[in-house]
Amino acid sequence: MFQNKFIKTLGPGILFATTAIGVSHLVQSTRAGAEYGFALIGFVLMANILKYPFFEFGSRYANATGKSLIYGYNKMGKGMLILYLGITLISMFTVAAAVTYVCVGLMINLFQLPLNPSEASILLMSVCMVILLSGKFSLLDGLIKLIGAVLLISTLMAFFMTLWHGSVVTWEQLVLPLEFNKSNVFFIIALMGWMPTAVDLSTWNSIWTLERIKQTDYLPSLKETLKEFNIGYWTSAGLSICFLTLGAFLLYGSGIELSSNSAGFANQIVGMFTSALGDGTYYLIAISAFTVMFSTTITVYDGYSRAISETTSLLLSLGKKEIITYKIWLVIVLVGAFIVIHHFIGNFKALVDLATIISFVIAPLIAVVNYKLVLSDDLTPEEKPNLLMRILSVLGIIYLLVFSILFLAIKFDFIQL
């Protein structure tokens, strides 16, 4: 009975982990290890721990109220809903473009496509659009879970085998002190922007929780919902350390500079794994990496389209016409992402950094609003977060505010580094 209930609850946490393991892990965590050794591991841990409450609140609110966080924003007033819409519009095209561009690199590398990034982006986006408009995403979800498990196992194997073989440089070199100059601070903020993912995507987790309840016709207890989410969240957190370690052990001090070309970077990532696991695993890793990144990409398109569709439906009182607005917003997200990709052709690392920094700067507001919602009368005292979670939430808000203000102060030369 317990196992059956858990299987019915299982889903939203895995979708969250799949989304997180994309750019923040494959790209940013690997870059952090490759370029800084273990100097940034504290920032990775800090982001995973201090952002946790605001994602957990998405699952908590959805289970307790039967509504998404977006509905909660609407209850706070149309002004809050309009603000959320504005925040999403500011970030969604760069976010969608960043994950697409990384996926395109892996796709070109795996299938040896004779296409440039723009042409490959059109192909990838077309496939995603057909799948989502045909309503086949639920079928793809099963495959995502299977391939995600393969990547999880291969990542852990590569991690332990890399630890066994040792690093390119000595341990002392891997933990050299960090110089806090402008370039390094900007990368730290970019790294934490999507670690494990952007805070504003917490609304997706609440939507996915409700969708899973509809799909299975089973309403799990709050404890069951949070347990399922925690499995996905802390798995993604652990994997971020694995990817950072792989980058540090295999690339830091090797003289290899990570490529700014998406296909070249993809080849380096796959090569990094195969150097640890053996040449015979090349295609297994390439397929797993592409599939996970593809799932991240299609999940991002779906998540933004669902979130903006619900937002506009509430703002315009469209009632049950969300399916129509979903299709419209899906096309808008795809077109906007392609325009951004075309602008950043040949420099995908700059695109990723831009997208992650934007996400981090807008995070404090979403964090405060999510915290306020789970303390509202929408939840019973038993459903509200305990004292430890409230303390962690306050610390998380302070953390997000301090680093956002620091970034803006450095960006506009109020602080000289």
Buried (B, 14 or more C-beta within 10 A) or exposed (E): EEEEBBEBBBBBBBBBBBBBBBBBBBBBBBBBBBBBBBBBBEBBBBBBBBBBBBBBBBBBBBBBBEBBBBBBBBBBEEEBBEBBBEBBBBBBBBBBBBBBBBBBBBBBBBEEBEBEBEEBBBBBBEBBBEBBEEEEBEEBBEEBBEBBEBBBEBBEBBBEBBBEEEBBBEEEBBEBEBEEEEEBBBBBBBBBBBBBBBBBBBBBBBBBBBBBBEEBEBEBEBEBBBBBBBBBBBBBBBBBBBBBBBBBBBBBBEEBEBBBBBBBBBBBBBBBBBBBBEEEBBEBBBBBBBBBBBBBBBBBBBBBBBBBBBBBBBBEEBEEEBEEBBBEBBEBBBEBBBEBBEEBBEBBBEBBBBBBBBBBBBBBBBBBBBBEBBBEEBBEEEBBBEEEBBEBBEBBBEBBBEBBBBBEEBBEEEBEB
